Amino acid sequence: MKTKHLFLTTLLMLTAFSACKKMPQHIGDSLQPNSSYIKVAFSDRNTISAEVERIDSLSTKAATLSLVGNLNDPHFGNSNLSFYTQIGLTSNSLIWGEGATTDSIVLQVLYSGYYGDTLTPITLRVHEVTQDMSNDSTYFSNKTFEVGDELANFTFCPTPKTRHYYDNDTVGVNVLRIPVDNALGEKFINDQESGFTSNTAFMNYFKGLRLSCEQSSETGSICYFNMLNTNSFLRVYYHNDYDTTFYDFNVSDKYIRFNHFDHDYSSALSPIAFDDTTYNPYLYVQSTAGVRSRLVFPELAQWAKDQNTNVLINEAKLILTGANGLISGYDNDTAAFSQPIQLVAVKANADNSYSLLPDQLVGTNYFGGYYDPDTDQVWFRISEYVQDLVLAGPEAENYGIYIYTYSGSFNAKRWIFHGPDSPDTTNRVRLEIIYSQIDD
């Protein structure tokens, strides 16, 4: 924790507020006498201690989207994402019929987005899960299950915006169709008496699927799939002695599905310095149980005490500005690695867990957290949190604030922003405070 000078700016703020009596976004305006209304404003740019931390894991059970892919990022290293899902019958039972034979099998999944470079190919693999999955368990992003036979090995360039037409469809859907080994269909047909009498019997017989991706030396990408959509299914095309037809197995919101995330930061060309509070020119956040940043304001309570009067926080804004161009000699490609739409700020606890900031309860419009492409910034209004720090005093424990990406369980975004030691002094992370001095 290091102490630097406080940068005071009074004239502009006094001029700005002289034309109005009250601003509803400022905490405490109605509690103070008119004579003491916002005497001083300052911008605390240099008394912030920061560090970047790995995220151990997060719950991804029943995540909105299923993620799979491989991504090489010069600043974040390699990310390899996969997912597990149960599949079930779309009828009460299934009889394949006499003389049934598999013609082909397709695993079709509906695109719901992507992250990275879709012009570089990725190789997707499908395996049969051989362990039971339980609805009573909470599955985290580091959980794995044993798998058996490889059912598909498919190399492709993602086309999430391209409509595909199949089975005489004239509307088209944005799907990926993965050819699956016919051996799976023959296995199903041979075991029809034991595994297809009910959906429960089938799910006990066939535990589920794992979709994973081979590592690649190219940039690669992460694909987002909506497995709950009716256009996502495992379809077995077959014929028997009487007919040529197909049968669909699907995914339901009642079935288990969860995402698995692996990150190798050692492969980064411009590696992140983790758990270092001494020097942070840049700070990092990453979804998919990647990394978070911690910000602490160690001198804030002492500064308030040194005022020798009661300090009322009218407004406190934490402002983060994106770092673009070359970082440690390597380009931060924000075209391939676009910024997250929203970040999350939470209060850090002693055990590295977190809790909600009081300002978040006021409402999203007040609290902030949204990325502004015009300014390349994200801000949070944390007035009540800062007031609590001031009231607690310099001796109170202060573990700071964690910054995360939003929807990290089903979103592959990452962001680099200027830290307290950035060479770009204008855009360093800062806490801007407007306060009043209240005499007893």
C-alpha positions as CSV (number, residue, x, y, z in Angstrom):
1,M,0.0,0.0,0.0
2,K,1.6,3.3,-1.0
3,T,0.6,6.8,-0.2
4,K,0.7,9.6,-2.7
5,H,-0.7,13.2,-2.7
6,L,-4.4,14.0,-3.1
7,F,-5.2,16.0,-6.2
8,L,-7.5,18.9,-5.3
9,T,-9.8,20.6,-7.8
10,T,-12.2,23.1,-6.2
11,L,-13.0,25.9,-8.6
12,L,-14.6,24.0,-11.4
13,M,-16.8,22.0,-9.0
14,L,-17.9,25.1,-7.1
15,T,-18.8,26.8,-10.4
16,A,-20.7,23.7,-11.6
17,F,-22.8,23.5,-8.5
18,S,-23.5,27.2,-8.0
19,A,-26.3,27.2,-10.5
20,C,-28.4,24.5,-8.7
21,K,-29.4,23.8,-5.2
22,K,-29.6,20.0,-5.1
23,M,-28.7,17.1,-7.3
24,P,-30.7,13.9,-6.6
25,Q,-27.8,11.5,-7.4
26,H,-25.8,12.9,-4.5
27,I,-26.1,11.1,-1.2
28,G,-27.0,13.3,1.8
29,D,-28.1,16.5,0.1
30,S,-31.3,16.8,2.1
31,L,-29.5,16.3,5.4
32,Q,-27.2,19.3,5.4
33,P,-27.8,23.0,5.9
34,N,-27.7,25.2,2.9
35,S,-24.7,27.1,4.3
36,S,-22.5,24.0,4.1
37,Y,-23.6,22.7,0.7
38,I,-20.7,21.1,-1.2
39,K,-17.8,23.2,-0.1
40,V,-15.0,21.2,-1.8
41,A,-14.5,18.7,-4.5
42,F,-11.4,16.6,-5.2
43,S,-10.3,13.8,-7.4
44,D,-8.4,11.0,-5.7
45,R,-6.3,9.7,-8.6
46,N,-3.2,8.3,-6.8
47,T,-4.1,6.8,-3.5
48,I,-5.4,3.5,-4.8
49,S,-3.8,0.1,-4.1
50,A,-4.6,-2.6,-6.7
51,E,-3.9,-6.2,-7.6
52,V,-5.1,-8.8,-10.1
53,E,-6.3,-12.2,-8.8
54,R,-7.2,-15.5,-10.3
55,I,-10.8,-16.6,-9.8
56,D,-10.9,-20.1,-8.4
57,S,-14.2,-21.2,-9.9
58,L,-17.8,-20.3,-10.2
59,S,-21.1,-22.1,-10.4
60,T,-22.1,-22.8,-14.0
61,K,-24.9,-25.2,-13.5
62,A,-27.9,-24.3,-15.7
63,A,-26.0,-21.4,-17.2
64,T,-28.0,-19.5,-19.8
65,L,-25.6,-20.4,-22.6
66,S,-23.2,-23.3,-23.2
67,L,-19.6,-22.3,-24.2
68,V,-17.0,-24.3,-26.1
69,G,-13.9,-23.3,-27.9
70,N,-10.2,-22.5,-27.7
71,L,-8.7,-19.0,-27.5
72,N,-5.1,-17.7,-27.5
73,D,-4.8,-14.2,-26.2
74,P,-1.4,-12.5,-26.0
75,H,-2.3,-11.0,-22.6
76,F,-4.5,-13.7,-21.0
77,G,-2.9,-16.8,-22.5
78,N,-4.9,-19.9,-23.5
79,S,-8.5,-20.4,-22.6
80,N,-10.1,-23.8,-23.3
81,L,-13.8,-24.0,-22.7
82,S,-16.1,-27.0,-22.8
83,F,-19.5,-28.1,-21.5
84,Y,-21.4,-31.1,-20.2
85,T,-25.1,-31.7,-20.8
86,Q,-27.7,-34.4,-20.3
87,I,-30.0,-35.2,-23.2
88,G,-33.4,-36.9,-23.1
89,L,-36.2,-38.5,-25.0
90,T,-38.8,-36.3,-26.8
91,S,-41.5,-39.0,-26.3
92,N,-42.6,-41.1,-23.4
93,S,-40.7,-44.1,-24.8
94,L,-39.0,-45.1,-28.1
95,I,-39.3,-48.2,-30.2
96,W,-36.8,-48.3,-33.1
97,G,-38.7,-51.0,-35.0
98,E,-37.8,-54.3,-36.6
99,G,-34.7,-54.1,-38.8
100,A,-33.7,-50.7,-37.6
101,T,-30.4,-49.4,-39.0
102,T,-28.7,-46.0,-38.5
103,D,-28.3,-43.9,-41.6
104,S,-26.6,-40.9,-40.1
105,I,-26.5,-38.8,-36.8
106,V,-26.2,-35.1,-36.4
107,L,-25.7,-33.0,-33.3
108,Q,-27.2,-29.7,-34.1
109,V,-26.6,-26.7,-31.8
110,L,-28.0,-23.2,-32.1
111,Y,-25.4,-20.3,-32.1
112,S,-26.0,-17.5,-29.7
113,G,-22.8,-15.5,-30.2
114,Y,-19.0,-15.9,-30.2
115,Y,-15.8,-14.3,-29.0
116,G,-12.5,-14.2,-30.7
117,D,-11.5,-14.7,-34.4
118,T,-14.0,-16.8,-36.3
119,L,-11.7,-16.9,-39.4
120,T,-9.4,-19.3,-37.6
121,P,-10.6,-23.0,-37.4
122,I,-11.3,-24.8,-34.2
123,T,-11.6,-28.6,-33.7
124,L,-14.6,-29.7,-31.6
125,R,-14.8,-33.1,-30.0
126,V,-17.9,-34.9,-28.6
127,H,-17.7,-37.6,-26.0
128,E,-20.2,-39.8,-24.2
129,V,-20.2,-39.1,-20.4
130,T,-19.9,-42.2,-18.3
131,Q,-20.6,-40.8,-14.8
132,D,-23.9,-40.0,-13.3
133,M,-24.8,-36.3,-12.9
134,S,-27.0,-35.4,-10.0
135,N,-29.6,-32.6,-9.8
136,D,-28.8,-32.3,-6.1
137,S,-25.2,-31.1,-6.8
138,T,-23.9,-27.6,-7.6
139,Y,-21.5,-27.9,-10.5
140,F,-18.6,-25.4,-10.6
141,S,-16.5,-24.5,-13.6
142,N,-13.6,-26.7,-12.5
143,K,-15.7,-29.9,-12.3
144,T,-15.0,-32.7,-14.7
145,F,-16.6,-36.1,-15.5
146,E,-15.2,-39.2,-16.9
147,V,-16.0,-39.8,-20.6
148,G,-15.9,-42.8,-22.9
149,D,-16.0,-43.1,-26.6
150,E,-15.3,-40.2,-28.9
151,L,-18.5,-39.6,-30.9
152,A,-17.3,-36.8,-33.1
153,N,-14.2,-34.9,-34.2
154,F,-15.1,-31.9,-36.3
155,T,-13.0,-29.0,-37.5
156,F,-14.8,-25.9,-38.6
157,C,-14.7,-22.1,-38.8
158,P,-17.6,-20.7,-36.7
159,T,-20.4,-19.0,-38.7
160,P,-22.7,-17.7,-36.0
161,K,-24.4,-15.1,-38.3
162,T,-24.9,-17.5,-41.3
163,R,-28.3,-19.2,-41.7
164,H,-28.3,-22.8,-42.6
165,Y,-31.1,-24.8,-44.3
166,Y,-31.9,-28.4,-43.7
167,D,-34.7,-30.9,-44.2
168,N,-36.5,-28.7,-46.7
169,D,-36.4,-25.7,-44.4
170,T,-36.9,-22.4,-46.1
171,V,-36.4,-20.0,-43.2
172,G,-32.9,-21.1,-42.1
173,V,-31.4,-21.0,-38.6
174,N,-27.9,-20.1,-37.3
175,V,-26.8,-23.5,-36.3
176,L,-23.7,-25.7,-36.3
177,R,-24.3,-29.3,-37.5
178,I,-21.8,-31.8,-36.2
179,P,-21.7,-35.2,-37.8
180,V,-21.7,-38.0,-35.2
181,D,-20.4,-41.5,-35.5
182,N,-23.1,-43.9,-36.6
183,A,-21.9,-46.3,-33.9
184,L,-23.9,-44.3,-31.4
185,G,-27.1,-45.0,-33.3
186,E,-26.3,-48.7,-33.5
187,K,-25.7,-48.8,-29.8
188,F,-29.0,-47.2,-29.2
189,I,-30.8,-49.6,-31.4
190,N,-29.2,-52.7,-29.9
191,D,-30.1,-51.5,-26.4
192,Q,-33.6,-50.4,-27.1
193,E,-35.3,-52.9,-24.7
194,S,-33.3,-51.7,-21.7
195,G,-32.7,-48.0,-22.3
196,F,-35.8,-46.6,-24.0
197,T,-38.8,-47.6,-22.0
198,S,-39.0,-44.1,-20.4
199,N,-37.0,-40.9,-20.2
200,T,-35.8,-41.9,-16.7
201,A,-34.5,-45.2,-18.0
202,F,-32.8,-43.5,-20.9
203,M,-31.0,-41.0,-18.7
204,N,-29.8,-43.7,-16.4
205,Y,-28.6,-45.6,-19.5
206,F,-27.0,-42.6,-21.4
207,K,-25.4,-40.2,-18.9
208,G,-24.9,-37.3,-21.3
209,L,-22.5,-35.5,-23.7
210,R,-19.3,-33.5,-23.3
211,L,-18.4,-31.0,-26.0
212,S,-14.8,-29.9,-25.9
213,C,-12.2,-28.3,-28.1
214,E,-8.6,-29.1,-29.1
215,Q,-5.9,-26.6,-28.3
216,S,-4.7,-24.6,-31.3
217,S,-1.7,-22.4,-32.0
218,E,-4.0,-19.9,-33.8
219,T,-6.1,-17.2,-32.2
220,G,-9.3,-19.3,-32.3
221,S,-12.6,-18.4,-30.8
222,I,-15.3,-19.3,-28.2
223,C,-18.8,-20.3,-29.5
224,Y,-21.9,-19.6,-27.5
225,F,-24.7,-22.2,-27.9
226,N,-28.3,-22.1,-26.8
227,M,-28.9,-25.8,-25.9
228,L,-32.5,-25.1,-24.7
229,N,-33.7,-23.9,-28.1
230,T,-35.8,-26.3,-30.1
231,N,-33.2,-26.0,-32.9
232,S,-30.7,-27.7,-30.7
233,F,-30.9,-31.5,-30.7
234,L,-29.2,-34.8,-31.4
235,R,-31.0,-36.3,-34.4
236,V,-30.7,-39.9,-35.5
237,Y,-31.7,-40.6,-39.1
238,Y,-32.6,-44.3,-39.5
239,H,-34.8,-46.7,-41.3
240,N,-36.5,-50.0,-40.3
241,D,-38.5,-52.6,-42.2
242,Y,-41.4,-50.2,-42.6
243,D,-40.2,-46.6,-42.8
244,T,-37.3,-44.1,-43.2
245,T,-37.5,-41.4,-40.5
246,F,-35.5,-39.7,-37.7
247,Y,-35.7,-39.3,-33.9
248,D,-34.6,-36.2,-31.8
249,F,-33.0,-36.2,-28.4
250,N,-33.1,-32.8,-26.8
251,V,-32.0,-30.7,-23.8
252,S,-34.5,-29.5,-21.2
253,D,-34.2,-26.9,-18.5
254,K,-34.9,-29.8,-16.1
255,Y,-31.7,-31.6,-17.2
256,I,-28.2,-30.9,-16.0
257,R,-25.8,-28.9,-18.1
258,F,-22.8,-26.8,-17.0
259,N,-19.7,-25.1,-18.4
260,H,-16.1,-26.1,-17.7
261,F,-13.3,-23.6,-18.0
262,D,-9.5,-24.0,-18.1
263,H,-7.0,-21.1,-18.3
264,D,-3.3,-21.2,-18.8
265,Y,-1.9,-17.7,-18.2
266,S,1.7,-18.9,-18.5
267,S,1.3,-19.0,-22.3
268,A,0.7,-15.3,-22.5
269,L,3.2,-13.2,-24.5
270,S,2.6,-10.3,-22.1
271,P,1.8,-12.1,-18.8
272,I,-0.3,-10.7,-16.0
273,A,1.5,-10.1,-12.7
274,F,-0.9,-11.7,-10.2
275,D,-1.2,-10.8,-6.5
276,D,1.1,-7.8,-6.8
277,T,0.1,-4.7,-5.0
278,T,3.4,-2.8,-5.6
279,Y,3.2,-1.9,-9.3
280,N,0.1,-2.1,-11.5
281,P,0.2,-0.1,-14.7
282,Y,-2.7,-2.2,-16.0
283,L,-5.6,-4.0,-14.4
284,Y,-7.5,-7.0,-15.9
285,V,-10.9,-8.7,-15.7
286,Q,-11.9,-11.8,-17.5
287,S,-15.1,-13.9,-17.6
288,T,-15.3,-17.7,-17.4
289,A,-13.8,-17.9,-13.9
290,G,-10.7,-16.0,-15.2
291,V,-9.4,-13.0,-13.3
292,R,-10.7,-10.1,-11.2
293,S,-9.1,-6.9,-10.0
294,R,-9.2,-5.7,-6.4
295,L,-9.1,-2.0,-5.6
296,V,-8.5,-0.6,-2.1
297,F,-8.5,3.0,-0.9
298,P,-6.1,2.8,2.1
299,E,-5.8,6.6,2.7
300,L,-9.4,7.6,2.4
301,A,-10.5,7.3,6.0
302,Q,-7.3,9.0,7.2
303,W,-7.9,11.9,4.7
304,A,-11.4,12.4,6.1
305,K,-10.1,12.4,9.7
306,D,-7.5,15.0,8.8
307,Q,-10.3,17.4,7.8
308,N,-11.0,17.9,11.5
309,T,-14.7,18.1,10.9
310,N,-17.5,15.8,9.8
311,V,-17.2,14.7,6.2
312,L,-20.4,14.1,4.2
313,I,-19.9,12.2,0.9
314,N,-22.2,13.8,-1.7
315,E,-21.0,11.6,-4.5
316,A,-18.1,9.2,-5.1
317,K,-17.5,7.8,-8.6
318,L,-15.0,5.1,-9.4
319,I,-13.9,5.5,-13.0
320,L,-12.1,2.9,-15.1
321,T,-10.7,3.7,-18.5
322,G,-9.7,1.1,-21.1
323,A,-6.1,0.5,-22.1
324,N,-5.7,0.2,-25.9
325,G,-2.8,-0.1,-28.3
326,L,0.5,-1.7,-27.2
327,I,0.7,-3.1,-23.7
328,S,4.2,-4.4,-22.8
329,G,5.0,-4.5,-26.4
330,Y,2.0,-6.5,-27.6
331,D,-1.2,-5.1,-29.2
332,N,-4.4,-5.2,-27.2
333,D,-6.7,-6.3,-30.0
334,T,-10.1,-4.9,-29.0
335,A,-11.6,-6.0,-32.4
336,A,-11.1,-9.7,-31.7
337,F,-11.3,-9.3,-28.0
338,S,-14.2,-6.9,-27.6
339,Q,-15.0,-5.1,-24.3
340,P,-17.7,-6.5,-21.9
341,I,-21.0,-4.7,-22.0
342,Q,-21.1,-4.6,-18.2
343,L,-18.8,-5.0,-15.2
344,V,-19.7,-5.8,-11.6
345,A,-18.3,-4.1,-8.5
346,V,-18.8,-5.9,-5.1
347,K,-17.4,-5.5,-1.6
348,A,-14.4,-7.7,-0.8
349,N,-14.6,-9.7,2.5
350,A,-11.8,-10.9,4.7
351,D,-12.1,-14.5,3.4
352,N,-11.9,-13.5,-0.3
353,S,-15.7,-13.8,-0.7
354,Y,-17.8,-10.8,-1.5
355,S,-21.0,-9.1,-0.7
356,L,-23.2,-6.4,-2.4
357,L,-22.2,-2.8,-2.1
358,P,-24.9,-0.7,-0.5
359,D,-25.0,1.6,-3.6
360,Q,-26.0,-1.3,-5.8
361,L,-29.3,-1.6,-3.9
362,V,-30.3,2.0,-5.0
363,G,-30.6,0.8,-8.7
364,T,-28.7,0.1,-11.8
365,N,-29.0,3.6,-13.3
366,Y,-27.6,5.1,-10.1
367,F,-24.9,2.4,-9.6
368,G,-23.6,2.2,-13.1
369,G,-21.2,-0.5,-14.4
370,Y,-22.0,-0.2,-18.1
371,Y,-19.2,0.1,-20.7
372,D,-19.4,3.4,-22.7
373,P,-17.8,3.0,-26.1
374,D,-17.6,6.7,-26.6
375,T,-15.4,7.3,-23.6
376,D,-13.9,3.8,-23.4
377,Q,-14.9,3.9,-19.7
378,V,-16.9,2.2,-17.0
379,W,-17.9,4.0,-13.9
380,F,-19.5,3.0,-10.6
381,R,-21.2,5.4,-8.2
382,I,-20.1,4.1,-4.7
383,S,-21.1,7.1,-2.5
384,E,-22.6,5.1,0.4
385,Y,-19.7,2.7,0.4
386,V,-17.2,5.5,0.7
387,Q,-19.3,7.2,3.4
388,D,-19.1,3.9,5.4
389,L,-15.3,3.9,5.0
390,V,-15.1,7.5,6.3
391,L,-17.4,6.7,9.3
392,A,-15.5,3.5,10.2
393,G,-12.3,5.5,10.5
394,P,-8.6,4.7,9.6
395,E,-8.3,1.8,12.0
396,A,-11.1,-0.2,10.5
397,E,-10.4,-3.2,8.3
398,N,-10.8,-2.4,4.6
399,Y,-10.5,-5.1,2.0
400,G,-11.6,-3.0,-0.9
401,I,-13.7,-3.7,-4.0
402,Y,-13.6,-6.6,-6.5
403,I,-14.2,-5.8,-10.1
404,Y,-15.6,-8.7,-12.2
405,T,-17.1,-9.0,-15.7
406,Y,-20.9,-9.5,-15.8
407,S,-22.4,-12.9,-16.5
408,G,-19.1,-14.7,-16.1
409,S,-20.6,-18.2,-16.2
410,F,-21.8,-17.9,-19.8
411,N,-19.8,-15.0,-21.3
412,A,-16.2,-15.0,-22.5
413,K,-15.4,-11.3,-22.4
414,R,-12.2,-9.7,-21.0
415,W,-11.0,-6.1,-20.5
416,I,-7.7,-4.4,-19.7
417,F,-7.9,-0.9,-18.1
418,H,-5.4,1.6,-16.8
419,G,-4.1,0.9,-13.3
420,P,-2.9,3.3,-10.6
421,D,0.7,3.1,-12.1
422,S,-0.2,3.5,-15.7
423,P,2.2,5.6,-17.9
424,D,-0.9,7.3,-19.1
425,T,-1.4,9.5,-16.0
426,T,-4.6,11.1,-17.4
427,N,-6.5,7.8,-17.6
428,R,-5.3,6.0,-14.4
429,V,-8.1,4.4,-12.4
430,R,-9.5,7.1,-10.1
431,L,-12.0,7.8,-7.4
432,E,-13.7,11.2,-7.8
433,I,-15.3,12.5,-4.7
434,I,-17.6,15.4,-4.0
435,Y,-18.0,16.1,-0.3
436,S,-19.2,18.6,2.3
437,Q,-17.7,19.6,5.6
438,I,-20.4,19.6,8.3
439,D,-19.7,21.4,11.6
440,D,-21.5,20.3,14.7
